[in-house]
Amino acid sequence: MTAADAVPGTADATSGTVDAVPGAAEAVPETLADLVAAEDVLLFVNAAITATGQREFHSQAYEQQLSLDFLHEYVRVNYRRVYASSLALDINDHNAALIVRGLLETAADASAEERRTEGRLIAARLAVLPPQRVYRLFGALRRAKVNNRRTRAIMRDWLAARPDVAHDAVKYRSGLKTAARHIHLRCPEGDGPLGEVGAFLFRPGKQPRYRHGLLDAWRRAHYEQGAVHELPFTVAEGFAARHGMKREVFLERAAPGMTRLERLRTQGQRSTGKEPRRPSDVDLTVMPLTRLALYVLSLGFDVRAAERAELTGALRAAARRAAGPYAGSWGRVAAVLDDSFSSSGSGQKRRRPLAVALACHFLLEALAAPGAYRPLWTSGSTDPLLVRPWGPTPLGMRVLDALEPGSGGAPDRLIIVSDGWDNAPPGLAGEVLRVWRTRLDPGRRTAAVHLNPVYDADGFDVRRLAPSVPTAGVRDAEDLPSLVEIAQFAEGRTGLAELHAYLDRQVARFLDGGAGNEERTEGTAR
């Protein structure tokens, strides 16, 4: 069975759709066929947001990779327009690179108009991807022998738009060298920028000096320790080891040139105490919300308690920035947040599910009306700053608590942030949500959404709690407002036409430069 014939999942009978099998589209009314197609598209979007091909708590890396590769091929073959449009959504960088590679490798399957649209989407997406990931993508294209004219033009335009090619030559030397060879980049000899870069990449050691300061610093760093600190940190580390420099001395001298994330990563090695403390040279209030939550969870409980005011203030500032114009507009909000043991993630994604839940907590606090937010952690914790992965997942009991009317009445919104492994007791959350939706609130006075940060490799989707409650994948809490909008399509009440219209709007917004991706490259900001 090929990806063109298979369907990665089946629709639940209560959602108004049917299982999609070869030939089923002709056997059912057009509306049901559209609903099946819409369900397939949403399944892929959820996977593209959450899956990274890395190990998760309940699945191994190879299972994630195999599941994700099949899903990419299935959607690219059957829904190529949607596959390309996904580049305009808030999918993660891993899947964005896979989509770009898939589109370029199968350009012959697209029409001329599709290739033009795909080319614009690819160029726009590459512009906001981290450079190291783009260079890895270029290397994968070279190994796959994808070297058509469109691919070369896209790579050449991306390199031409780089702010400092000489910086890339030092920091991403092998990646730039591979890309230059693949597209036959002209590097004329001379003192121009490309001439020096060409000599640096392909004729190292031939020039006595370089006019570009960074290139010359790399040359001098081979024999001069003072030049080591002029280089990017990741490059300087290798020269420091080569010169036998003490790690503490090197980090102290390199700190002014580190990026914000590099200073945070090395704080434990630069700290003189037993417990690493928050570095004073880093402004936490400007960090993206989910990344800040990950950093907070990496600190010990003593540090979190000692710096409660600073950390809480930074999280709330990031949450207000992420909420934007929606701040305070969601009315009464009840949140069920998963801090069970499975939220510890894996060795490759350590505490990622818990960080998403913590970030969502502060974002929902900002989105709710003042004093109208009610958080419920599965462990029963009442101190979000000191949460830790612990215990079972009693989602059913917490959902019951969340739906209980408070002093202001029933909540306007119920947000569940969990990996969906309800196990105390198993299945209670789904049954509670089914009874509540069908008998207690059939008019949908309370809008409920389940946000799942973990991709289920066996199900080709994020794990769901109940068919009556829409589920969307989430990787960064900052995307929560847009994910709630996407989740409406998962209720089975809208078809493929509405989903295509939504994707078209997102594509137009993305290509017009309004995607708001300035924080995607924050890791390289000083």
C-alpha positions as CSV (number, residue, x, y, z in Angstrom):
1,M,0.0,0.0,0.0
2,T,1.4,3.4,-0.9
3,A,0.8,6.7,0.7
4,A,-1.5,7.7,-2.1
5,D,-3.9,4.9,-1.2
6,A,-3.7,4.7,2.6
7,V,-5.3,6.8,5.2
8,P,-3.3,7.3,8.5
9,G,-6.4,7.3,10.7
10,T,-10.1,6.7,10.8
11,A,-12.8,9.1,11.7
12,D,-15.0,8.5,14.7
13,A,-18.6,7.7,13.9
14,T,-19.9,10.4,16.2
15,S,-18.1,13.1,14.3
16,G,-20.3,12.7,11.2
17,T,-17.5,11.4,9.0
18,V,-16.6,7.9,7.7
19,D,-13.4,5.9,7.3
20,A,-11.5,6.8,4.1
21,V,-10.5,3.8,2.0
22,P,-9.6,3.5,-1.6
23,G,-12.7,4.2,-3.6
24,A,-14.7,5.5,-0.6
25,A,-14.8,9.0,-2.0
26,E,-17.1,7.8,-4.8
27,A,-19.3,5.8,-2.5
28,V,-20.3,8.6,-0.1
29,P,-21.9,12.0,-0.6
30,E,-19.6,14.9,-1.5
31,T,-20.1,16.6,1.9
32,L,-18.9,13.5,3.8
33,A,-15.9,13.2,1.4
34,D,-15.1,16.8,2.1
35,L,-15.3,16.2,5.8
36,V,-12.9,13.3,5.5
37,A,-10.5,15.4,3.5
38,A,-10.7,18.2,6.1
39,E,-10.0,15.7,8.9
40,D,-6.9,14.4,7.0
41,V,-5.7,18.0,6.6
42,L,-6.2,18.8,10.3
43,L,-4.4,15.6,11.2
44,F,-1.4,16.7,9.2
45,V,-1.4,20.2,10.7
46,N,-1.5,18.8,14.2
47,A,1.5,16.6,13.4
48,A,3.4,19.4,11.7
49,I,3.0,21.6,14.8
50,T,3.9,19.0,17.5
51,A,6.1,16.2,15.9
52,T,9.9,16.7,15.6
53,G,11.0,13.1,14.9
54,Q,12.5,12.9,18.4
55,R,11.8,10.6,21.2
56,E,8.7,11.2,23.3
57,F,7.6,9.8,26.7
58,H,5.4,7.1,25.1
59,S,7.3,6.5,21.8
60,Q,10.8,6.1,20.4
61,A,12.5,8.4,17.9
62,Y,12.3,5.8,15.1
63,E,8.6,5.4,15.6
64,Q,8.1,9.2,15.4
65,Q,10.2,9.5,12.3
66,L,8.5,6.6,10.5
67,S,5.1,7.9,11.3
68,L,5.9,11.5,10.3
69,D,7.6,10.5,7.0
70,F,4.5,8.5,6.0
71,L,2.2,11.4,6.9
72,H,4.2,13.8,4.8
73,E,4.1,11.6,1.8
74,Y,0.4,10.9,2.2
75,V,-0.6,14.6,2.4
76,R,1.9,15.7,-0.3
77,V,0.5,13.2,-2.8
78,N,-3.2,13.7,-2.0
79,Y,-3.4,17.3,-0.9
80,R,-0.4,19.1,-2.4
81,R,-2.1,22.6,-2.2
82,V,-2.7,22.1,1.5
83,Y,0.8,20.7,2.0
84,A,2.4,23.8,0.6
85,S,0.0,26.1,2.4
86,S,1.1,24.6,5.7
87,L,4.3,26.6,5.4
88,A,2.2,29.7,6.3
89,L,1.0,28.2,9.5
90,D,2.7,28.1,12.9
91,I,4.3,24.7,12.3
92,N,7.6,23.8,13.8
93,D,10.9,24.3,11.9
94,H,11.6,20.5,11.5
95,N,8.4,20.0,9.5
96,A,8.8,23.2,7.6
97,A,12.2,22.0,6.3
98,L,10.6,18.6,5.4
99,I,7.9,20.3,3.5
100,V,10.3,22.5,1.6
101,R,12.4,19.4,0.7
102,G,9.4,17.4,-0.3
103,L,8.1,20.2,-2.6
104,L,11.4,20.7,-4.3
105,E,12.0,17.0,-4.8
106,T,8.6,16.5,-6.5
107,A,8.4,19.7,-8.5
108,A,7.5,17.7,-11.6
109,D,4.2,16.8,-10.0
110,A,3.0,20.4,-9.7
111,S,1.5,22.7,-12.3
112,A,3.2,26.0,-13.3
113,E,0.8,28.0,-11.1
114,E,1.4,25.7,-8.2
115,R,5.2,26.0,-8.6
116,R,5.0,29.8,-8.6
117,T,2.9,29.8,-5.3
118,E,5.2,27.2,-3.8
119,G,8.3,29.2,-4.7
120,R,7.0,32.3,-2.9
121,L,6.0,30.2,0.2
122,I,9.4,28.4,0.3
123,A,11.3,31.7,0.0
124,A,9.2,33.3,2.7
125,R,9.6,30.4,5.0
126,L,13.3,30.0,4.5
127,A,13.6,33.7,5.5
128,V,12.4,33.0,9.0
129,L,14.0,29.6,9.6
130,P,17.2,29.5,11.7
131,P,20.2,29.6,9.4
132,Q,21.7,26.3,10.7
133,R,18.5,24.5,9.8
134,V,18.5,26.0,6.3
135,Y,22.0,24.9,5.7
136,R,21.1,21.4,6.8
137,L,18.2,21.5,4.4
138,F,20.6,22.5,1.6
139,G,22.9,19.6,2.5
140,A,19.9,17.2,2.3
141,L,19.0,18.5,-1.1
142,R,22.5,18.0,-2.3
143,R,22.6,14.4,-1.0
144,A,19.2,13.8,-2.7
145,K,20.7,15.2,-5.9
146,V,17.9,17.9,-6.2
147,N,19.6,20.5,-8.4
148,N,17.0,21.8,-10.8
149,R,16.9,25.5,-11.8
150,R,14.2,26.5,-9.3
151,T,16.1,24.9,-6.4
152,R,19.3,26.7,-7.4
153,A,17.5,30.0,-7.7
154,I,15.9,29.6,-4.2
155,M,19.2,28.8,-2.6
156,R,21.0,31.6,-4.4
157,D,18.3,34.2,-3.4
158,W,18.5,33.0,0.2
159,L,22.2,33.4,0.3
160,A,22.1,36.8,-1.3
161,A,19.7,38.0,1.4
162,R,22.0,36.9,4.2
163,P,23.1,40.0,6.2
164,D,26.7,38.9,6.5
165,V,27.9,36.0,4.4
166,A,31.4,36.2,6.0
167,H,29.8,35.5,9.4
168,D,28.1,32.4,7.9
169,A,31.4,31.3,6.4
170,V,32.9,31.2,9.9
171,K,30.0,29.9,11.9
172,Y,28.4,27.6,9.3
173,R,31.4,26.9,7.2
174,S,30.6,23.4,6.0
175,G,27.0,24.3,5.3
176,L,27.9,27.3,3.2
177,K,30.6,25.5,1.4
178,T,28.2,22.7,0.5
179,A,25.5,25.1,-0.7
180,A,28.0,27.1,-2.8
181,R,29.2,24.0,-4.5
182,H,25.7,22.8,-5.2
183,I,24.5,26.0,-6.9
184,H,27.8,26.8,-8.5
185,L,28.0,30.1,-6.7
186,R,30.5,32.4,-8.4
187,C,33.1,33.8,-6.0
188,P,35.4,35.9,-8.2
189,E,38.9,36.4,-6.9
190,G,39.6,39.8,-5.5
191,D,39.0,41.9,-2.4
192,G,35.2,41.9,-2.6
193,P,33.1,40.2,0.0
194,L,32.4,37.1,-2.1
195,G,36.0,37.0,-3.3
196,E,37.2,36.8,0.3
197,V,34.6,34.3,1.2
198,G,35.5,32.1,-1.8
199,A,39.1,32.2,-0.8
200,F,38.2,31.4,2.8
201,L,36.1,28.4,1.9
202,F,38.0,26.9,-1.0
203,R,41.5,28.2,-0.7
204,P,42.2,28.4,3.1
205,G,45.6,29.5,4.2
206,K,46.5,31.0,0.8
207,Q,45.9,34.6,1.8
208,P,48.2,36.3,4.3
209,R,45.3,38.3,5.8
210,Y,41.6,39.1,5.2
211,R,40.0,42.5,5.1
212,H,36.8,41.3,6.8
213,G,37.5,41.3,10.6
214,L,35.7,38.0,11.4
215,L,37.6,36.1,8.6
216,D,40.9,37.5,9.8
217,A,40.0,36.7,13.4
218,W,39.5,33.1,12.4
219,R,42.9,33.1,10.7
220,R,44.6,34.6,13.8
221,A,42.8,32.4,16.2
222,H,44.9,29.4,15.0
223,Y,48.0,30.9,16.8
224,E,46.7,33.9,18.9
225,Q,44.5,33.3,22.0
226,G,43.4,37.0,22.0
227,A,41.6,36.5,18.6
228,V,39.5,33.6,20.0
229,H,37.0,35.8,21.7
230,E,36.3,37.8,18.5
231,L,34.7,34.7,17.0
232,P,31.1,33.4,17.5
233,F,30.9,31.4,20.7
234,T,30.4,28.0,19.1
235,V,33.4,28.5,16.9
236,A,35.5,30.0,19.7
237,E,34.9,26.9,21.9
238,G,36.8,24.7,19.5
239,F,39.8,27.1,19.4
240,A,39.7,27.4,23.2
241,A,40.0,23.7,23.6
242,R,42.8,23.7,21.0
243,H,44.8,26.3,22.9
244,G,44.1,24.5,26.2
245,M,42.3,27.5,27.8
246,K,40.6,26.9,31.1
247,R,36.9,26.7,30.7
248,E,36.0,29.2,33.4
249,V,38.4,31.8,32.0
250,F,37.2,31.3,28.5
251,L,33.5,31.6,29.4
252,E,34.1,34.8,31.4
253,R,35.9,36.4,28.5
254,A,33.4,35.2,25.9
255,A,30.3,36.2,27.8
256,P,30.0,39.7,26.2
257,G,29.8,38.1,22.7
258,M,27.4,35.4,23.6
259,T,23.8,35.3,22.5
260,R,21.1,35.4,25.1
261,L,20.5,31.7,24.9
262,E,24.2,30.9,25.1
263,R,24.5,32.9,28.3
264,L,21.6,31.0,29.8
265,R,23.0,27.6,28.7
266,T,26.4,28.3,30.2
267,Q,25.2,30.0,33.4
268,G,25.8,26.8,35.5
269,Q,29.4,26.7,34.3
270,R,29.9,30.4,34.9
271,S,28.3,30.4,38.4
272,T,30.5,30.2,41.4
273,G,27.9,28.7,43.7
274,K,26.6,25.2,43.9
275,E,23.2,26.2,42.5
276,P,23.2,28.2,39.2
277,R,21.3,31.5,39.5
278,R,19.7,33.7,37.0
279,P,22.5,35.6,35.1
280,S,22.3,39.3,35.7
281,D,23.2,40.2,32.1
282,V,20.1,38.6,30.6
283,D,16.8,40.4,30.3
284,L,14.2,37.7,30.7
285,T,11.2,39.9,29.9
286,V,12.1,40.0,26.2
287,M,12.3,36.2,25.8
288,P,9.5,34.2,24.1
289,L,7.0,32.8,26.5
290,T,7.5,29.1,26.0
291,R,11.3,29.4,25.9
292,L,11.2,31.4,29.1
293,A,9.0,28.7,30.7
294,L,11.6,26.0,29.7
295,Y,14.3,28.1,31.3
296,V,12.3,28.6,34.5
297,L,11.7,24.8,34.8
298,S,15.5,24.2,34.4
299,L,16.1,26.1,37.6
300,G,16.1,24.4,41.0
301,F,13.3,24.9,43.4
302,D,15.4,27.0,45.7
303,V,16.3,29.4,42.9
304,R,12.7,29.6,41.7
305,A,11.5,30.4,45.2
306,A,14.3,33.0,45.8
307,E,13.6,34.8,42.6
308,R,9.9,34.4,42.5
309,A,9.1,38.0,41.8
310,E,11.6,38.4,38.9
311,L,10.6,35.1,37.3
312,T,6.8,35.6,37.7
313,G,7.1,39.2,36.4
314,A,9.0,38.0,33.3
315,L,6.5,35.3,32.6
316,R,3.6,37.7,32.9
317,A,5.3,40.3,30.7
318,A,5.9,37.6,28.0
319,A,2.3,36.4,28.3
320,R,0.9,40.0,27.9
321,R,3.1,40.5,24.9
322,A,1.9,37.2,23.4
323,A,-1.8,37.9,24.2
324,G,-1.6,41.2,22.3
325,P,-5.0,42.7,21.4
326,Y,-6.8,39.6,22.9
327,A,-5.7,40.4,26.4
328,G,-8.7,40.3,28.8
329,S,-11.2,39.4,26.0
330,W,-11.9,35.8,26.7
331,G,-14.2,36.2,29.7
332,R,-14.3,33.5,32.3
333,V,-11.6,30.8,31.6
334,A,-11.1,27.5,33.3
335,A,-7.9,25.6,32.5
336,V,-6.9,22.0,33.2
337,L,-3.1,21.8,33.0
338,D,-1.2,18.5,33.0
339,D,1.8,18.3,35.3
340,S,1.8,14.5,35.6
341,F,4.9,12.4,35.3
342,S,4.6,12.0,31.5
343,S,4.9,15.8,31.2
344,S,8.7,15.3,31.9
345,G,9.0,14.5,28.1
346,S,12.1,12.7,27.0
347,G,15.9,13.0,27.0
348,Q,15.6,15.0,23.7
349,K,12.6,17.1,24.7
350,R,13.1,17.5,28.5
351,R,10.1,18.9,30.3
352,R,8.7,20.3,27.0
353,P,5.1,19.3,27.7
354,L,5.2,20.8,31.2
355,A,6.8,24.0,29.9
356,V,3.9,24.4,27.3
357,A,1.4,23.9,30.2
358,L,3.2,26.5,32.3
359,A,3.4,29.0,29.5
360,C,-0.3,28.4,28.7
361,H,-1.1,29.1,32.3
362,F,0.3,32.6,32.2
363,L,-1.1,33.3,28.7
364,L,-4.6,32.2,29.7
365,E,-4.3,34.4,32.8
366,A,-3.6,37.3,30.4
367,L,-6.4,36.4,28.0
368,A,-9.1,35.9,30.6
369,A,-11.0,38.8,32.1
370,P,-9.5,40.2,35.3
371,G,-10.1,37.8,38.2
372,A,-11.9,35.4,35.9
373,Y,-9.2,32.7,35.4
374,R,-9.2,29.4,37.2
375,P,-6.2,27.1,36.8
376,L,-6.4,23.4,37.8
377,W,-3.2,21.3,37.7
378,T,-3.6,17.6,37.6
379,S,-1.3,17.2,40.7
380,G,-3.4,19.6,42.7
381,S,-0.6,22.1,42.8
382,T,-1.5,25.7,43.5
383,D,1.9,27.2,42.9
384,P,2.6,27.3,39.1
385,L,6.2,28.5,39.6
386,L,7.1,25.3,41.5
387,V,5.4,22.7,39.4
388,R,7.2,19.5,38.5
389,P,6.4,16.3,36.6
390,W,4.8,14.1,39.2
391,G,2.0,11.5,39.6
392,P,-0.8,10.1,37.4
393,T,-3.1,12.0,35.1
394,P,-6.6,12.4,36.7
395,L,-7.9,14.6,33.8
396,G,-11.5,13.4,34.4
397,M,-11.6,14.7,38.0
398,R,-10.0,18.0,37.0
399,V,-12.5,18.5,34.2
400,L,-15.4,17.9,36.6
401,D,-13.9,20.6,38.9
402,A,-13.4,23.0,36.0
403,L,-17.0,22.7,34.8
404,E,-18.5,23.2,38.2
405,P,-20.1,26.7,38.2
406,G,-18.2,29.2,40.4
407,S,-19.4,32.4,41.9
408,G,-19.5,34.0,38.4
409,G,-21.3,31.1,36.8
410,A,-20.0,28.5,34.3
411,P,-16.8,29.2,32.4
412,D,-17.0,30.8,29.0
413,R,-14.0,28.7,27.9
414,L,-12.5,25.4,29.0
415,I,-8.9,24.9,27.9
416,I,-7.3,21.5,28.5
417,V,-3.5,21.3,28.0
418,S,-2.4,17.7,28.2
419,D,-0.9,14.8,26.3
420,G,-4.2,13.0,26.5
421,W,-3.1,10.0,28.5
422,D,-6.0,10.1,31.0
423,N,-5.2,7.2,33.4
424,A,-6.7,7.9,36.8
425,P,-9.1,6.3,36.0
426,P,-8.6,5.6,32.3
427,G,-11.2,7.2,30.0
428,L,-13.0,9.2,32.7
429,A,-12.2,12.6,31.0
430,G,-13.7,11.4,27.7
431,E,-16.9,10.2,29.3
432,V,-17.3,13.4,31.4
433,L,-16.8,15.5,28.3
434,R,-19.3,13.4,26.3
435,V,-22.0,13.6,28.9
436,W,-21.4,17.3,29.5
437,R,-21.5,18.1,25.8
438,T,-24.5,16.0,24.8
439,R,-26.8,16.4,27.9
440,L,-25.6,19.3,30.0
441,D,-24.4,21.8,27.5
442,P,-25.7,20.8,24.0
443,G,-26.0,24.5,23.1
444,R,-22.2,24.9,23.5
445,R,-22.4,27.8,26.0
446,T,-19.0,26.9,27.1
447,A,-16.4,26.6,24.3
448,A,-14.0,23.7,25.0
449,V,-10.7,23.0,23.4
450,H,-8.0,20.4,24.1
451,L,-4.4,21.4,23.2
452,N,-2.0,18.6,23.0
453,P,1.8,19.1,22.9
454,V,2.7,15.5,22.1
455,Y,2.5,13.7,18.8
456,D,1.1,10.1,19.0
457,A,3.1,8.1,16.4
458,D,0.7,5.2,16.5
459,G,-2.3,7.3,15.8
460,F,-0.7,9.7,13.2
461,D,-2.2,12.5,15.3
462,V,-2.2,14.1,18.7
463,R,-4.1,12.0,21.2
464,R,-7.8,13.0,21.7
465,L,-10.0,12.9,24.8
466,A,-13.5,13.0,23.2
467,P,-14.9,13.4,19.7
468,S,-17.2,16.2,21.0
469,V,-14.2,18.3,22.0
470,P,-11.9,19.6,19.3
471,T,-8.2,18.8,19.7
472,A,-5.3,20.8,18.3
473,G,-1.6,20.2,18.5
474,V,0.5,22.9,20.3
475,R,4.2,23.4,20.4
476,D,4.5,27.0,21.6
477,A,2.0,28.6,23.9
478,E,2.3,31.8,21.9
479,D,0.3,30.2,19.2
480,L,-2.7,29.4,21.5
481,P,-5.1,32.0,20.1
482,S,-4.6,30.9,16.5
483,L,-4.8,27.2,17.5
484,V,-8.2,27.7,19.1
485,E,-9.3,29.1,15.7
486,I,-7.9,26.1,13.9
487,A,-9.6,23.7,16.4
488,Q,-13.1,24.8,15.3
489,F,-12.5,22.8,12.1
490,A,-11.9,19.6,14.1
491,E,-15.5,19.6,15.4
492,G,-16.8,18.1,12.1
493,R,-19.2,21.0,11.5
494,T,-17.1,22.6,8.8
495,G,-15.8,21.2,5.5
496,L,-12.9,21.4,3.2
497,A,-14.1,24.6,1.5
498,E,-14.0,26.5,4.8
499,L,-10.6,25.1,5.6
500,H,-9.2,26.0,2.2
501,A,-10.5,29.6,2.7
502,Y,-8.8,29.8,6.1
503,L,-5.5,28.5,4.7
504,D,-5.7,31.0,1.8
505,R,-6.1,33.8,4.3
506,Q,-3.1,32.6,6.2
507,V,-1.0,32.3,3.1
508,A,-1.9,35.9,2.0
509,R,-1.0,37.1,5.5
510,F,2.3,35.2,5.5
511,L,3.4,36.4,2.1
512,D,2.5,40.0,2.9
513,G,5.0,39.8,5.8
514,G,2.5,39.9,8.6
515,A,3.3,36.5,10.1
516,G,4.9,37.9,13.2
517,N,7.9,35.7,13.0
518,E,10.4,38.1,14.5
519,E,10.9,35.8,17.5
520,R,11.7,32.7,15.5
521,T,15.3,33.8,15.2
522,E,15.6,35.0,18.7
523,G,18.3,32.4,19.5
524,T,20.7,34.4,17.4
525,A,19.9,37.8,18.8
526,R,22.4,39.5,21.1
